[in-house]
Amino acid sequence: MGSSSPLKDHYFSSFNRSKLITWSLYTLVSFAFIRFYFYPYFSLVSTQDQFLTTNSRVISTTSTPSSSSSSSTSHVSPPPPYSQEEEKPHVESTTCDYTNGEWVQDKQGPMYNGTSCGTIKKGQNCMRHGRPDTGYLYWRWKPKDCQVPRFEPTIFLDMLKNKHVAFVGDSMARNQLESLLCMLSTFSAPNLVYRNGEDDKFRRWNFPSHNVTVSVYWSPFLVKGIEKSTNGGPDYNRLFLDSVDERWASDLGSIDMVVLSIGHWFLHPAAYFDGDKVLGCHVCSGMNYTEIGFYGVYAKAMETTLKAIMKRRGSRVGSDSNGAIDVIVTTFTPAHFEGEWDKPGACSKTKPYKEGEIELINMDAEMRKSELDVVKVAKKKAKRFKNLRLEAVDVTKLALMRPDGHPGPYMNPHPFANGVGERVQNDCVHWCLPGPIDTWNEILLDVIKRWNGQSRH
């Protein structure tokens, strides 16, 4: 072929430029039209992407069968509304704020009742003692930003197989323990293998199906204490804040998980010691000691306890392991006396408080803060150990919202069988079984499952 002329080259060059510009404009206009027409869709996808990005601190791992894992990230339809009959699939994250939420009505009700569980302390067996209303049984706690699944005894027993779980503290620790026993008994009956102390304050059960051991240790201060006497001795408690209570701590070597729960006994008159040194007292007129209150003492007792656990069971990285141990601190649960303890109607409410209807203030708020502050500091120290995990199960606020869950006069059988008398003993501190405290154990299991999805550190 012959060579092309400059004029011909110029013509084809101009033609190609014009054609390129024309096609470019056409493409831009077409894209703009498409972008404008489908703008709502793109903006929704963009918004969702932004939501996923801003919540990237949540690591999602599915703990129960769920169809959500197969859904597309561009799907923007709102989730179905929460239903008590069919709950949303539970998707775990590294954290859950159990504190903020509401009690929602639940048609399913509790897993057990006052006749099907044989380990309920008589004073908490409200149904058998004739409490006439049953509405308090049909509520579930629903946190705002996460979900607490229903308790599954098989999962709990599987995760704690061949392990020893110890509940240590006062009667609230025992209350939670007995709730757990009843929930687990719906799958496998436990064998009582040990009992000791007045009112069986030291007991141990074994679930042979999984070789899970569950114990309760009476230790209302966690540290060494001499309780007030009813036989002519001092009418105040004596606490030694530098020493842990060996009645439970001596068994630390065989405990795989310890649940600590104290509080109400610190309100009683007491004298406080550090070794042989007197630190002060609380409600101690006539003792010639300085009144120092109990908030600082409460925190010090918890601090001494956590230090003792770390010292005896903590294994630093690179050292020989002492075996893993998990530590749970169940926070203070408020009482609901709205009248005299020996008068009818001391805690007569039959429904939970709604969000904003009651505030966490004064002593209840201070007790909770004392515990959480100590746990926060201890968790930083626990990072030095490869075999120790620590968490606070913060139930104070959700407990405050359940004035309907106490035995009240039904701590005794059929208190009004002969009419309403002038005096009737009320329990507005402990919880009916079944009752709100079952939720404490649902949260406990949820914490264990979240831990199970992470490394021990």
C-alpha positions as CSV (number, residue, x, y, z in Angstrom):
1,M,0.0,0.0,0.0
2,G,1.0,3.5,-0.7
3,S,1.9,6.1,1.9
4,S,-1.0,8.4,3.1
5,S,-1.0,12.1,2.4
6,P,-0.8,14.7,5.2
7,L,-4.3,16.0,4.3
8,K,-5.8,12.5,4.5
9,D,-4.0,11.9,7.8
10,H,-5.4,15.2,9.2
11,Y,-8.9,14.3,8.0
12,F,-8.9,10.9,9.7
13,S,-7.3,12.3,12.8
14,S,-10.0,15.0,13.1
15,F,-12.7,12.4,12.4
16,N,-11.4,10.1,15.1
17,R,-11.2,12.9,17.7
18,S,-14.7,14.0,16.9
19,K,-15.9,10.4,17.1
20,L,-14.1,9.9,20.4
21,I,-15.6,13.1,22.0
22,T,-19.1,12.2,20.8
23,W,-18.9,8.7,22.3
24,S,-17.4,10.0,25.5
25,L,-20.3,12.5,25.9
26,Y,-22.8,9.8,25.2
27,T,-21.3,7.6,27.8
28,L,-21.2,10.3,30.4
29,V,-24.8,11.3,29.8
30,S,-25.9,7.6,30.0
31,F,-24.0,7.0,33.2
32,A,-25.4,10.2,34.8
33,F,-28.9,9.0,33.9
34,I,-28.4,5.6,35.3
35,R,-26.7,7.0,38.5
36,F,-29.6,9.5,39.0
37,Y,-32.3,6.9,38.3
38,F,-30.8,4.3,40.7
39,Y,-29.5,6.9,43.3
40,P,-31.6,5.6,46.2
41,Y,-30.2,2.1,45.8
42,F,-26.6,3.3,45.7
43,S,-27.1,5.6,48.7
44,L,-28.6,2.7,50.8
45,V,-25.7,0.5,49.9
46,S,-23.3,3.3,50.8
47,T,-25.0,3.9,54.1
48,Q,-24.9,0.3,55.0
49,D,-21.2,0.0,54.1
50,Q,-20.6,3.0,56.3
51,F,-22.6,1.3,59.1
52,L,-20.5,-1.9,58.7
53,T,-17.3,0.2,58.8
54,T,-18.2,2.2,61.9
55,N,-19.1,-1.0,63.7
56,S,-16.0,-2.9,62.7
57,R,-15.0,-3.3,66.4
58,V,-17.7,-6.0,66.6
59,I,-16.3,-9.4,65.5
60,S,-19.2,-11.6,64.5
61,T,-19.0,-15.3,65.1
62,T,-22.2,-17.3,65.0
63,S,-22.7,-19.5,68.1
64,T,-26.0,-20.9,67.1
65,P,-27.4,-22.0,63.7
66,S,-28.3,-18.9,61.8
67,S,-29.2,-18.1,58.2
68,S,-27.8,-14.6,58.6
69,S,-24.3,-15.8,57.7
70,S,-25.3,-16.5,54.1
71,S,-27.1,-13.2,53.5
72,S,-25.5,-10.6,51.2
73,T,-23.9,-7.5,52.7
74,S,-25.8,-5.4,50.2
75,H,-29.2,-6.6,51.5
76,V,-30.8,-3.6,53.2
77,S,-34.2,-4.9,54.3
78,P,-34.8,-4.2,58.0
79,P,-34.6,-7.3,60.3
80,P,-37.8,-8.9,61.5
81,P,-39.2,-7.5,64.7
82,Y,-38.2,-9.1,68.0
83,S,-40.5,-11.9,68.9
84,Q,-40.6,-13.9,72.1
85,E,-41.9,-17.0,70.3
86,E,-39.1,-16.9,67.6
87,E,-36.1,-14.9,68.6
88,K,-33.6,-13.4,66.2
89,P,-30.6,-15.6,65.4
90,H,-27.9,-14.9,68.0
91,V,-24.7,-13.5,66.5
92,E,-21.9,-13.2,69.0
93,S,-19.5,-10.3,69.1
94,T,-16.5,-9.8,71.3
95,T,-18.4,-7.6,73.7
96,C,-22.0,-7.1,74.8
97,D,-23.3,-4.3,77.0
98,Y,-25.8,-6.3,79.1
99,T,-26.5,-3.3,81.3
100,N,-28.7,-1.1,79.0
101,G,-31.9,-2.6,77.9
102,E,-35.5,-3.4,79.0
103,W,-37.6,-6.3,80.3
104,V,-39.9,-7.5,77.6
105,Q,-42.9,-9.8,78.0
106,D,-42.2,-13.4,77.2
107,K,-44.9,-16.0,76.6
108,Q,-42.5,-19.0,77.0
109,G,-41.8,-18.5,80.7
110,P,-39.2,-20.3,82.9
111,M,-37.5,-23.6,82.2
112,Y,-38.5,-25.1,85.6
113,N,-41.0,-24.6,88.4
114,G,-41.3,-24.8,92.1
115,T,-42.2,-28.5,92.1
116,S,-39.9,-29.8,89.3
117,C,-36.6,-28.6,90.9
118,G,-35.7,-30.1,94.2
119,T,-32.7,-27.8,95.1
120,I,-34.7,-24.6,95.7
121,K,-34.2,-23.1,99.1
122,K,-37.6,-23.0,100.8
123,G,-37.6,-19.3,101.3
124,Q,-37.3,-18.7,97.5
125,N,-39.9,-21.3,96.5
126,C,-42.6,-18.6,95.9
127,M,-44.9,-20.8,93.8
128,R,-45.1,-23.6,96.3
129,H,-45.6,-21.1,99.1
130,G,-48.7,-19.8,97.5
131,R,-47.8,-16.6,95.7
132,P,-51.0,-16.0,93.7
133,D,-49.7,-14.0,90.7
134,T,-47.5,-15.5,88.0
135,G,-46.9,-12.6,85.8
136,Y,-43.4,-12.1,87.2
137,L,-42.4,-15.3,85.5
138,Y,-43.0,-14.1,81.9
139,W,-40.3,-11.5,81.3
140,R,-37.0,-11.6,79.5
141,W,-34.1,-9.1,79.6
142,K,-33.4,-7.6,76.2
143,P,-30.2,-5.5,75.9
144,K,-30.3,-2.7,73.4
145,D,-27.3,-3.7,71.3
146,C,-27.1,-7.4,71.6
147,Q,-29.1,-10.5,72.6
148,V,-29.0,-12.8,75.5
149,P,-30.0,-16.3,74.2
150,R,-32.1,-18.6,76.3
151,F,-30.2,-20.8,78.7
152,E,-29.2,-24.1,77.1
153,P,-28.1,-26.6,79.7
154,T,-26.4,-28.9,77.2
155,I,-24.2,-26.1,76.0
156,F,-23.2,-25.1,79.5
157,L,-22.4,-28.7,80.5
158,D,-20.4,-29.3,77.3
159,M,-18.3,-26.1,77.8
160,L,-17.6,-27.0,81.5
161,K,-17.1,-30.7,81.0
162,N,-14.8,-32.2,83.6
163,K,-14.5,-28.8,85.3
164,H,-15.3,-27.4,88.7
165,V,-17.5,-24.2,89.0
166,A,-17.6,-22.5,92.4
167,F,-20.0,-19.9,93.6
168,V,-18.4,-17.9,96.4
169,G,-20.0,-15.2,98.5
170,D,-23.2,-14.5,100.5
171,S,-26.8,-15.7,100.1
172,M,-27.0,-14.0,96.7
173,A,-24.3,-16.3,95.4
174,R,-26.3,-19.2,96.8
175,N,-29.4,-17.8,95.1
176,Q,-27.7,-17.7,91.7
177,L,-26.2,-21.2,92.3
178,E,-29.6,-22.7,93.1
179,S,-31.0,-21.1,89.9
180,L,-28.2,-22.7,87.9
181,L,-28.8,-26.1,89.4
182,C,-32.5,-25.9,88.5
183,M,-31.8,-24.9,84.9
184,L,-29.2,-27.6,84.5
185,S,-31.5,-30.2,86.1
186,T,-33.9,-29.9,83.2
187,F,-31.3,-31.9,81.2
188,S,-29.4,-33.9,83.8
189,A,-30.0,-34.4,87.5
190,P,-27.1,-33.6,89.8
191,N,-25.8,-35.7,92.7
192,L,-25.1,-34.0,96.0
193,V,-21.6,-35.2,96.9
194,Y,-20.7,-33.0,99.8
195,R,-22.4,-30.9,102.5
196,N,-21.0,-29.1,105.5
197,G,-21.7,-26.2,107.8
198,E,-24.7,-24.7,109.4
199,D,-27.6,-24.5,106.9
200,D,-25.5,-26.4,104.5
201,K,-23.5,-23.3,103.6
202,F,-20.8,-25.5,101.9
203,R,-22.2,-27.9,99.3
204,R,-21.1,-29.6,96.2
205,W,-22.9,-31.4,93.4
206,N,-21.7,-33.4,90.4
207,F,-23.4,-33.8,87.0
208,P,-22.3,-37.4,86.0
209,S,-23.4,-36.9,82.4
210,H,-20.5,-34.5,81.9
211,N,-18.5,-34.8,85.1
212,V,-19.3,-31.1,85.9
213,T,-18.8,-30.2,89.6
214,V,-20.7,-27.2,91.0
215,S,-20.0,-25.9,94.5
216,V,-21.2,-23.1,96.8
217,Y,-18.9,-21.6,99.5
218,W,-20.4,-19.3,102.1
219,S,-18.1,-16.3,102.4
220,P,-20.1,-13.1,102.8
221,F,-16.9,-10.9,102.7
222,L,-14.6,-13.0,100.5
223,V,-11.8,-11.9,102.9
224,K,-11.3,-13.4,106.3
225,G,-14.2,-12.4,108.6
226,I,-15.7,-13.2,112.0
227,E,-19.4,-12.9,111.8
228,K,-21.3,-11.2,114.6
229,S,-22.5,-13.5,117.4
230,T,-26.0,-14.2,118.5
231,N,-24.7,-15.9,121.7
232,G,-23.4,-13.0,123.8
233,G,-20.4,-12.2,121.7
234,P,-19.7,-9.0,119.7
235,D,-22.8,-7.8,117.8
236,Y,-20.7,-6.6,114.9
237,N,-18.7,-8.3,112.2
238,R,-14.9,-8.2,112.1
239,L,-13.2,-8.1,108.7
240,F,-9.5,-8.7,108.1
241,L,-9.0,-6.9,104.8
242,D,-5.4,-8.1,104.1
243,S,-6.3,-11.9,104.2
244,V,-8.5,-13.9,101.8
245,D,-11.0,-16.3,103.4
246,E,-9.3,-19.7,103.3
247,R,-12.6,-21.6,103.7
248,W,-12.8,-21.2,99.9
249,A,-9.4,-20.0,98.8
250,S,-7.7,-23.2,100.0
251,D,-9.6,-25.0,97.2
252,L,-8.5,-22.6,94.4
253,G,-6.2,-25.3,93.0
254,S,-9.2,-27.4,92.0
255,I,-11.5,-24.7,90.8
256,D,-11.7,-23.9,87.0
257,M,-14.3,-21.1,87.3
258,V,-15.2,-19.0,90.3
259,V,-18.3,-16.8,90.5
260,L,-18.0,-14.1,93.2
261,S,-21.1,-12.3,94.6
262,I,-21.1,-10.2,97.8
263,G,-22.5,-6.9,99.0
264,H,-25.4,-6.9,101.5
265,W,-23.3,-8.1,104.5
266,F,-21.1,-5.0,104.2
267,L,-24.1,-2.9,105.3
268,H,-24.1,-4.5,108.8
269,P,-22.1,-3.0,111.8
270,A,-18.4,-4.0,111.5
271,A,-14.9,-3.3,112.6
272,Y,-12.1,-3.4,110.0
273,F,-8.5,-4.6,110.4
274,D,-5.3,-4.8,108.4
275,G,-3.4,-7.5,110.3
276,D,-3.4,-6.4,113.9
277,K,-4.0,-2.8,113.0
278,V,-7.5,-1.3,113.4
279,L,-8.6,0.7,110.3
280,G,-12.0,1.9,111.5
281,C,-15.5,0.7,111.6
282,H,-19.1,1.1,110.3
283,V,-22.1,1.8,112.6
284,C,-19.8,1.2,115.7
285,S,-21.0,3.5,118.5
286,G,-19.4,2.4,121.7
287,M,-16.4,0.7,120.1
288,N,-14.1,3.7,120.3
289,Y,-13.2,3.2,116.6
290,T,-13.3,5.8,113.8
291,E,-16.3,5.6,111.5
292,I,-15.0,5.1,107.9
293,G,-18.1,3.7,106.1
294,F,-18.0,0.6,104.0
295,Y,-17.6,1.6,100.3
296,G,-13.8,1.7,100.5
297,V,-13.8,-1.5,102.6
298,Y,-16.0,-3.2,100.0
299,A,-13.6,-2.3,97.2
300,K,-10.6,-3.4,99.3
301,A,-12.2,-6.8,100.0
302,M,-12.7,-7.4,96.3
303,E,-9.2,-6.2,95.5
304,T,-7.6,-8.5,98.1
305,T,-9.7,-11.4,96.7
306,L,-8.7,-10.9,93.0
307,K,-5.0,-10.4,94.0
308,A,-5.1,-13.7,95.8
309,I,-6.5,-15.5,92.8
310,M,-3.9,-14.1,90.5
311,K,-1.1,-14.9,92.9
312,R,-2.2,-18.5,93.5
313,R,-3.4,-19.4,90.0
314,G,-1.9,-16.9,87.6
315,S,0.8,-18.3,85.2
316,R,2.9,-15.7,83.5
317,V,3.8,-16.2,79.8
318,G,6.8,-18.5,79.6
319,S,6.2,-20.1,83.0
320,D,4.7,-23.5,83.8
321,S,0.9,-23.4,83.7
322,N,-1.1,-23.8,86.9
323,G,-4.2,-24.6,84.8
324,A,-6.6,-22.1,83.5
325,I,-9.1,-20.3,85.7
326,D,-12.0,-18.0,84.8
327,V,-13.3,-15.4,87.3
328,I,-16.7,-13.8,87.2
329,V,-17.8,-11.0,89.5
330,T,-21.6,-10.7,89.7
331,T,-22.3,-7.1,90.7
332,F,-24.4,-5.9,93.6
333,T,-28.2,-6.4,93.4
334,P,-30.4,-3.8,95.0
335,A,-33.2,-4.6,97.5
336,H,-36.7,-3.3,97.0
337,F,-38.2,-2.5,100.4
338,E,-40.8,0.1,99.9
339,G,-42.2,-0.3,103.5
340,E,-41.3,-2.0,106.8
341,W,-39.9,-5.5,106.5
342,D,-42.5,-6.8,108.9
343,K,-45.5,-5.1,107.4
344,P,-47.7,-6.2,104.4
345,G,-46.9,-4.7,101.1
346,A,-43.1,-4.2,101.7
347,C,-42.4,-5.2,98.1
348,S,-45.8,-5.8,96.5
349,K,-45.2,-4.7,92.9
350,T,-46.1,-7.3,90.2
351,K,-44.4,-5.8,87.1
352,P,-40.9,-4.6,86.2
353,Y,-40.0,-0.9,86.0
354,K,-39.8,0.5,82.6
355,E,-36.8,2.3,81.2
356,G,-36.5,5.7,82.9
357,E,-39.0,4.9,85.5
358,I,-36.4,4.3,88.2
359,E,-32.8,5.6,88.4
360,L,-29.7,3.8,89.8
361,I,-28.5,6.2,92.5
362,N,-27.1,6.5,96.0
363,M,-25.9,3.3,97.7
364,D,-26.8,1.0,94.9
365,A,-24.8,3.1,92.4
366,E,-21.8,3.3,94.7
367,M,-21.7,-0.4,95.4
368,R,-21.8,-1.1,91.7
369,K,-19.1,1.5,90.9
370,S,-16.8,0.1,93.6
371,E,-16.9,-3.3,92.1
372,L,-16.5,-2.2,88.5
373,D,-13.6,0.1,89.3
374,V,-11.7,-2.8,91.0
375,V,-12.4,-5.2,88.2
376,K,-11.3,-2.7,85.6
377,V,-7.9,-2.3,87.3
378,A,-7.6,-6.1,87.9
379,K,-8.3,-6.9,84.2
380,K,-5.3,-4.9,83.2
381,K,-3.1,-6.8,85.7
382,A,-4.7,-10.1,84.5
383,K,-3.2,-9.5,81.0
384,R,0.1,-10.6,82.4
385,F,-1.2,-14.1,82.9
386,K,-1.7,-16.6,80.1
387,N,-4.3,-18.7,81.9
388,L,-6.6,-16.3,83.7
389,R,-9.7,-14.5,82.4
390,L,-11.7,-12.0,84.4
391,E,-15.1,-10.4,83.7
392,A,-17.8,-8.5,85.6
393,V,-21.4,-9.5,85.0
394,D,-23.1,-6.2,85.6
395,V,-26.6,-7.0,86.7
396,T,-27.2,-4.1,89.1
397,K,-29.4,-2.0,86.8
398,L,-31.5,-4.9,85.4
399,A,-32.0,-6.2,88.9
400,L,-33.1,-2.7,90.1
401,M,-35.9,-2.8,87.5
402,R,-37.4,-6.0,88.9
403,P,-39.2,-5.1,92.2
404,D,-41.7,-7.9,91.3
405,G,-39.2,-10.7,91.6
406,H,-38.8,-11.1,95.3
407,P,-40.5,-13.6,97.6
408,G,-41.9,-10.8,99.8
409,P,-44.3,-12.5,102.4
410,Y,-44.1,-15.7,100.4
411,M,-40.7,-16.5,101.9
412,N,-43.0,-18.4,104.3
413,P,-45.7,-20.9,103.2
414,H,-49.1,-19.4,102.7
415,P,-48.6,-16.3,104.9
416,F,-52.2,-15.1,104.5
417,A,-54.0,-18.4,105.0
418,N,-55.6,-17.1,108.2
419,G,-56.1,-13.5,106.9
420,V,-53.7,-10.5,106.7
421,G,-52.1,-9.9,110.1
422,E,-50.4,-6.8,111.4
423,R,-47.0,-8.3,111.1
424,V,-45.6,-10.5,108.3
425,Q,-42.0,-11.1,107.5
426,N,-40.9,-10.0,104.0
427,D,-37.9,-10.8,101.9
428,C,-37.4,-8.0,99.3
429,V,-33.7,-8.9,98.8
430,H,-33.5,-12.5,97.4
431,W,-35.2,-13.7,94.3
432,C,-38.0,-16.2,93.7
433,L,-37.0,-19.4,91.9
434,P,-37.8,-19.4,89.1
435,G,-37.5,-15.7,88.7
436,P,-35.3,-12.8,87.4
437,I,-32.1,-14.3,88.8
438,D,-32.3,-17.0,86.1
439,T,-31.2,-14.2,83.7
440,W,-27.9,-13.9,85.6
441,N,-27.1,-17.4,84.5
442,E,-28.2,-16.7,80.9
443,I,-25.7,-13.9,80.9
444,L,-23.1,-16.0,82.5
445,L,-23.4,-18.6,79.8
446,D,-23.3,-15.9,77.1
447,V,-20.0,-14.6,78.6
448,I,-18.6,-18.2,78.5
449,K,-19.6,-18.6,74.9
450,R,-18.0,-15.3,73.9
451,W,-14.8,-16.3,75.7
452,N,-14.9,-19.6,74.0
453,G,-14.8,-17.8,70.6
454,Q,-11.6,-15.9,71.6
455,S,-8.1,-16.8,72.6
456,R,-7.6,-17.1,76.4
457,H,-5.6,-13.8,76.3
